[in-house]
Amino acid sequence: MSNAALKASSRAIGTATPVVTRASIRQIFLEFLIIGATSFGGVVPYLRASLVTKRGWIDDKEFVEMLSISQSLPGLNATNVAIQVGDKLGGALGSFAAVIGICLPGAVLMYIVGLFYRAHGDHIWITAALKGVAAAAVGLILSTVVSMSKKSLSNKFDFVFVALTVIAVNRLHISVPSTLIGLGILAILFHRPRKHEKGSESR
């Protein structure tokens, strides 16, 4: 069955588009170049829209896992996710292409905007525009949270983990890596297979 037919049939029965396992270096570079050039205010919503919804290179479960790994390691979340996706689709060259693609537009634009901001940053219209962009960025992140939570939060205890994460990071000011490690251990203890589940699987 062709890829087009698979996509059509998956939409017809209400399931997700099959995940693509390979892509050319050119495709990887161009897609991450577009993400880097259009992700204003926060890259996570754009990463999900492009990699999960548009391209089908990863599914929501993989996206959440990659994002969790990225947040627990040094460096920018966007580049860490790009490395993982690039490696999955095209190996080491894919990772390199993804990182260059996602970083290049921002580096060039940031240099140009920096020159402009140093000259006109105190203008009232510039200040107002930046406040509006900041508010829109919060809205984009919230929309991604809602979309991801529909598939990632499967029971009431998952919401407890969400609440504990918010309290640990925002109220107690515990570092993100420490929070992820601590809650990861709790999640392993909670989600580990129970004896009765193992018995039912063996039968």
KOLNU-875741 format. One record per residue: x, y, z of N, C-alpha, C in turn; chain. Coordinates in steps of 0.2 Angstrom, whole numbers, plus 5000, padded with zeros to 4 digits. Atoms other than C-alpha are relative to their C-alpha. Example, Ala and Ser with C-alpha at 12.3 -4.5 7.8 and 13.67 -1.06 7.14 Angstrom:
# KOLNU-875741
PT/5004/4994/5000/5062/4978/5039/5004/5006/5000/A .
PT/4996/4994/4999/5068/4995/5036/4996/5005/5003/A .
END
This chain:
# KOLNU-875741
PT/5004/4994/5000/5000/5000/5000/5004/5006/5000/A .
PT/4996/4994/5000/5007/5017/4996/4999/5005/5006/A .
PT/5000/4995/4994/5011/5031/5009/4993/5004/5000/A .
PT/5006/4996/5001/4996/5041/5002/4994/4996/5002/A .
PT/5006/5004/4998/4984/5027/5004/5000/4998/5007/A .
PT/5000/5001/4992/4990/5023/5022/4998/5006/5003/A .
PT/5002/4994/4997/4988/5041/5026/4992/5001/5000/A .
PT/5007/5000/5001/4970/5041/5019/4996/4996/5004/A .
PT/5004/5005/4996/4965/5025/5028/5001/5002/5007/A .
PT/4999/4999/4993/4972/5031/5044/4995/5006/5002/A .
PT/5004/4995/4999/4962/5047/5043/4993/4998/5000/A .
PT/5007/5002/5001/4946/5038/5038/4998/4996/5006/A .
PT/5002/5003/4994/4947/5027/5054/5002/5003/5006/A .
PT/4999/4996/4994/4952/5041/5065/5007/4998/5004/A .
PT/4993/5001/4997/4970/5035/5069/5005/5005/4998/A .
PT/4995/4996/5002/4986/5044/5068/5004/4998/4994/A .
PT/4997/5002/5006/4996/5045/5052/5006/4996/5002/A .
PT/4994/5005/4998/5010/5031/5052/5006/5005/5001/A .
PT/4994/4996/4998/5026/5038/5059/5005/4998/4994/A .
PT/4995/5000/5005/5040/5041/5045/5006/4998/5004/A .
PT/4994/5002/4996/5056/5032/5050/5007/5003/4996/A .
PT/4994/4997/5003/5068/5040/5037/4998/5006/4996/A .
PT/5001/4994/5004/5070/5056/5028/5007/5002/4998/A .
PT/4993/4998/5003/5084/5064/5017/5003/5006/5004/A .
PT/4996/4994/4997/5097/5076/5024/4997/5007/4998/A .
PT/5003/4994/5003/5089/5089/5013/4994/5002/5004/A .
PT/5006/4999/4997/5072/5087/5020/5001/5002/5008/A .
PT/4999/4998/4993/5078/5087/5038/5003/5007/5001/A .
PT/4997/4993/5000/5088/5103/5035/4995/5005/4999/A .
PT/5005/4995/5002/5074/5112/5027/4994/5001/5005/A .
PT/5005/5000/4995/5061/5107/5039/5002/5004/5007/A .
PT/4998/4996/4994/5071/5113/5054/5002/5007/4999/A .
PT/4999/4993/5002/5076/5128/5045/4994/5004/5000/A .
PT/5006/4996/5000/5058/5133/5043/4998/5001/5007/A .
PT/5002/4999/4993/5055/5129/5061/5004/5006/5004/A .
PT/4995/4995/4997/5070/5140/5066/4998/5007/4998/A .
PT/5001/4994/5003/5064/5154/5055/4993/5003/5002/A .
PT/5007/4998/4998/5045/5154/5061/4998/4999/5007/A .
PT/5002/5002/4993/5046/5149/5079/5001/5006/5005/A .
PT/5000/4994/4996/5042/5166/5087/4997/4999/5007/A .
PT/5003/5001/4993/5040/5166/5106/5001/4994/5004/A .
PT/5000/5007/4997/5043/5148/5110/5000/4995/4995/A .
PT/4999/5004/5006/5049/5134/5099/4996/4993/5001/A .
PT/5004/5006/4998/5039/5119/5108/4994/4999/4995/A .
PT/5006/5001/5004/5022/5122/5099/5002/4999/4993/A .
PT/4998/5000/5007/5031/5124/5082/5003/4993/4999/A .
PT/4997/5007/5001/5041/5108/5085/4995/4995/4999/A .
PT/5005/5005/5001/5026/5098/5088/4996/5000/4994/A .
PT/5004/4999/5006/5016/5106/5074/5003/4997/4994/A .
PT/4997/5002/5006/5029/5102/5062/5002/4993/5000/A .
PT/4997/5007/4999/5037/5085/5068/4994/4995/5001/A .
PT/5005/5005/4998/5021/5077/5074/4994/5000/4995/A .
PT/5006/4999/5004/5006/5084/5065/5002/5001/4992/A .
PT/4998/4999/5007/5014/5090/5048/5003/4994/4997/A .
PT/4995/5005/5004/5028/5078/5044/4998/4993/5002/A .
PT/5001/5007/4998/5023/5063/5055/5007/4996/5001/A .
PT/4994/5003/4999/5041/5060/5059/5001/4997/5007/A .
PT/5001/5003/4994/5037/5056/5077/4993/5001/5002/A .
PT/5007/5000/4997/5021/5053/5087/5001/5004/5006/A .
PT/5001/4996/4994/5015/5062/5102/5004/4997/5006/A .
PT/4996/5004/4995/5023/5049/5114/5007/5001/4999/A .
PT/4993/4999/5001/5040/5051/5106/5002/5007/5001/A .
PT/4998/4993/4999/5039/5070/5106/5000/5001/5008/A .
PT/5000/4999/4993/5035/5070/5125/5006/4997/5003/A .
PT/4994/5003/4998/5049/5058/5128/5007/5004/4999/A .
PT/4994/4996/5002/5062/5068/5118/5000/5006/5004/A .
PT/5000/4994/4997/5056/5084/5126/5003/4999/5007/A .
PT/4998/5002/4994/5058/5076/5143/5008/4999/5001/A .
PT/4993/5001/5000/5076/5070/5139/5004/5007/4999/A .
PT/4997/4994/5001/5080/5087/5132/5000/5005/5006/A .
PT/5000/4996/4994/5075/5096/5148/5004/4998/5005/A .
PT/4996/5003/4994/5085/5085/5159/5007/5001/4998/A .
PT/4993/4999/5002/5101/5089/5149/5002/5007/4999/A .
PT/4998/4993/5001/5111/5105/5147/4999/5002/4993/A .
PT/5001/4998/5006/5108/5115/5132/4993/5002/4998/A .
PT/5006/4998/5002/5093/5122/5123/4995/4994/4998/A .
PT/5005/5005/5001/5077/5111/5122/5000/4999/4992/A .
PT/5001/5000/5007/5075/5115/5103/5006/4996/4997/A .
PT/4994/5004/5003/5093/5109/5098/5000/4993/5003/A .
PT/5000/5007/4998/5092/5094/5109/4995/4996/4997/A .
PT/5005/5004/5004/5076/5088/5101/5002/4999/4993/A .
PT/4998/5001/5007/5083/5092/5084/5005/4995/4999/A .
PT/4995/5005/5000/5098/5081/5088/4997/4993/5000/A .
PT/5003/5006/4999/5087/5067/5093/4996/4998/4994/A .
PT/5004/5002/5006/5075/5068/5078/5004/4999/4994/A .
PT/4995/5000/5005/5089/5071/5066/5003/4993/5000/A .
PT/4996/5007/5000/5098/5055/5072/4995/4995/4998/A .
PT/5005/5005/5002/5082/5045/5071/4999/4999/4992/A .
PT/5001/5000/5007/5079/5050/5053/5006/4999/4995/A .
PT/4995/5000/5005/5096/5052/5046/5007/4999/5003/A .
PT/4994/5001/4996/5109/5047/5059/5004/5006/5002/A .
PT/4996/4995/4998/5124/5058/5063/4999/5006/4995/A .
PT/5001/4995/5005/5122/5068/5047/4993/5004/5001/A .
PT/5006/4998/4999/5104/5070/5051/4999/5005/5006/A .
PT/5000/4996/4994/5107/5077/5068/5004/5007/4999/A .
PT/4996/4994/5002/5120/5089/5061/4996/5005/4996/A .
PT/5004/4996/5004/5108/5095/5048/4994/5004/5003/A .
PT/5005/4997/4996/5094/5098/5060/5002/5005/5005/A .
PT/4997/4995/4996/5105/5108/5072/5001/5006/4996/A .
PT/4999/4994/5005/5111/5119/5058/4994/5003/4998/A .
PT/5006/4997/5003/5094/5121/5051/4996/5004/5005/A .
PT/5005/4997/4995/5085/5126/5067/5004/5006/5004/A .
PT/4996/4994/4997/5100/5138/5074/5001/5005/4995/A .
PT/4998/4995/5004/5104/5147/5058/4996/5006/4999/A .
PT/5004/4994/5001/5089/5158/5055/5000/5004/5006/A .
PT/5000/4996/4994/5088/5163/5073/5007/5004/5001/A .
PT/4993/4997/5000/5107/5167/5073/5000/5006/4996/A .
PT/4999/4995/5005/5106/5178/5058/4995/5006/5002/A .
PT/5005/4995/4998/5089/5187/5063/5002/5003/5007/A .
PT/4999/4997/4994/5095/5189/5081/5006/5006/4999/A .
PT/4994/4996/5001/5111/5198/5075/4997/5007/4997/A .
PT/5003/4994/5004/5100/5210/5063/4996/5004/5005/A .
PT/5004/4997/4995/5087/5213/5077/5004/5003/5005/A .
PT/4995/4997/4994/5101/5216/5090/5002/5007/4998/A .
PT/4997/4994/5002/5108/5230/5079/4994/5005/5000/A .
PT/5006/4995/5001/5090/5238/5076/4998/5002/5007/A .
PT/5002/4999/4993/5086/5236/5095/5004/5005/5003/A .
PT/4996/4995/4996/5101/5245/5101/4999/5007/4997/A .
PT/5001/4994/5003/5097/5259/5089/4993/5003/5002/A .
PT/5007/4998/4999/5078/5260/5093/4996/4997/5005/A .
PT/5003/5004/4995/5074/5249/5108/4996/5004/5005/A .
PT/5004/4996/4995/5067/5263/5119/4994/5003/4997/A .
PT/5006/4997/5003/5054/5268/5106/4993/4996/5003/A .
PT/5006/5002/4997/5036/5266/5113/4997/4994/4996/A .
PT/5003/5005/5004/5030/5256/5098/5003/4993/5001/A .
PT/4996/5006/4999/5044/5243/5100/4998/4997/5006/A .
PT/5002/5003/4994/5040/5241/5118/4994/4997/5000/A .
PT/5007/5003/5000/5022/5238/5115/5000/4994/4996/A .
PT/5000/5006/5005/5025/5226/5101/5003/4994/5004/A .
PT/4997/5006/4997/5037/5215/5112/4995/4998/5006/A .
PT/5004/5003/4995/5024/5214/5126/4994/4996/4997/A .
PT/5005/5004/5003/5011/5208/5114/5002/4993/4997/A .
PT/4997/5006/5002/5023/5195/5107/5001/4995/5006/A .
PT/5000/5004/4994/5026/5189/5124/4994/4997/5003/A .
PT/5006/5002/4998/5008/5187/5128/4998/4994/4995/A .
PT/5002/5005/5005/5005/5177/5112/5004/4994/5001/A .
PT/4996/5006/4999/5020/5166/5116/4997/4995/5006/A .
PT/5003/5004/4995/5011/5161/5132/4994/4996/4998/A .
PT/5006/5003/5002/4995/5157/5123/5002/4994/4995/A .
PT/4998/5005/5004/5005/5146/5110/5002/4994/5005/A .
PT/4998/5005/4996/5013/5136/5124/4994/4997/5004/A .
PT/5005/5003/4997/4997/5134/5133/4996/4995/4995/A .
PT/5003/5004/5005/4989/5127/5117/5003/4993/4999/A .
PT/4996/5006/5000/5003/5114/5116/4999/4996/5006/A .
PT/5001/5004/4994/5001/5109/5134/4993/4996/4999/A .
PT/5007/5003/5000/4982/5106/5131/5000/4994/4995/A .
PT/4999/5006/5005/4986/5095/5115/5003/4994/5003/A .
PT/4996/5006/4998/4999/5085/5123/4997/4997/5006/A .
PT/5003/5003/4994/4989/5082/5139/4995/4995/4999/A .
PT/5006/5004/5002/4975/5074/5130/5003/4993/4999/A .
PT/4997/5007/5002/4987/5059/5125/5005/4998/5006/A .
PT/4995/5002/4995/5000/5060/5139/4997/4999/5007/A .
PT/5003/5000/4993/4989/5062/5155/4994/4995/5000/A .
PT/5005/5005/5000/4979/5045/5156/4996/4999/5006/A .
PT/5004/5001/4994/4974/5045/5174/5001/5005/5005/A .
PT/5000/4994/4996/4972/5056/5189/5007/5001/5003/A .
PT/4994/4999/4997/4989/5052/5196/5005/5003/4996/A .
PT/4996/4996/5004/4997/5059/5181/4999/5008/5001/A .
PT/5001/4993/4999/4989/5076/5185/5004/5002/5007/A .
PT/4996/4999/4993/4997/5074/5203/5007/5001/4998/A .
PT/4993/4999/5002/5014/5073/5194/5001/5007/4997/A .
PT/5000/4994/5003/5010/5088/5184/5000/5006/5006/A .
PT/5001/4995/4995/5005/5098/5200/5007/5000/5004/A .
PT/4994/5000/4996/5021/5092/5209/5006/5003/4996/A .
PT/4995/4997/5004/5032/5097/5195/4999/5008/5000/A .
PT/5001/4993/4999/5024/5115/5195/5002/5003/5007/A .
PT/4998/4998/4993/5026/5116/5214/5008/5000/5001/A .
PT/4993/5001/4999/5044/5110/5214/5004/5005/4996/A .
PT/4996/4996/5004/5050/5121/5200/4998/5008/5001/A .
PT/5002/4993/5000/5040/5137/5202/4999/5003/5007/A .
PT/5001/4997/4993/5037/5138/5221/5006/4998/5004/A .
PT/4995/5002/4995/5051/5128/5229/5007/5001/4996/A .
PT/4994/4998/5004/5064/5133/5215/5005/4995/5000/A .
PT/4995/5006/5001/5071/5116/5213/5002/5000/4992/A .
PT/4998/5000/5007/5081/5114/5197/4996/4995/4996/A .
PT/5004/5004/5004/5073/5106/5182/5003/4993/5000/A .
PT/4997/5007/5000/5085/5091/5181/4998/4996/5006/A .
PT/5001/5003/4993/5083/5087/5200/4992/4998/5000/A .
PT/5007/5002/5000/5064/5088/5198/4998/4994/4996/A .
PT/5001/5005/5005/5064/5077/5183/5002/4993/5003/A .
PT/4997/5006/4998/5075/5064/5191/4996/4997/5006/A .
PT/5004/5002/4995/5065/5064/5207/4993/4997/4998/A .
PT/5006/5002/5002/5048/5063/5199/5000/4994/4995/A .
PT/4999/5006/5004/5055/5050/5187/5000/4994/5004/A .
PT/5000/5005/4996/5059/5039/5201/4993/4998/5003/A .
PT/5007/5001/4998/5041/5041/5208/4996/4997/4995/A .
PT/5004/5002/5005/5034/5038/5191/5002/4992/4999/A .
PT/4998/5007/5001/5044/5022/5189/4997/4995/5006/A .
PT/5003/5004/4995/5038/5016/5206/4992/4999/4999/A .
PT/5007/5000/5001/5020/5020/5202/4998/4996/4994/A .
PT/5002/5003/5006/5019/5014/5184/5003/4993/4999/A .
PT/4997/5006/5001/5029/4998/5187/4995/4995/4999/A .
PT/5005/5005/5001/5020/4982/5182/4999/4997/5007/A .
PT/5002/5004/4993/5011/4974/5197/5000/4993/4999/A .
PT/5000/5007/5000/5011/4956/5201/4994/4997/4997/A .
PT/5006/5003/5003/4993/4953/5196/5000/5002/4992/A .
PT/5000/4998/5007/4996/4962/5179/5005/4995/4997/A .
PT/4996/5005/5003/5011/4950/5176/4997/4994/4999/A .
PT/5003/5007/5000/5001/4935/5180/4995/5000/4995/A .
PT/5005/5000/5006/4987/4941/5168/5003/5000/4993/A .
PT/4997/5000/5007/4999/4944/5154/5003/4993/4999/A .
PT/4997/5007/5002/5007/4926/5156/4995/4996/4998/A .
PT/5005/5005/5002/4990/4918/5155/4997/5002/4993/A .
END
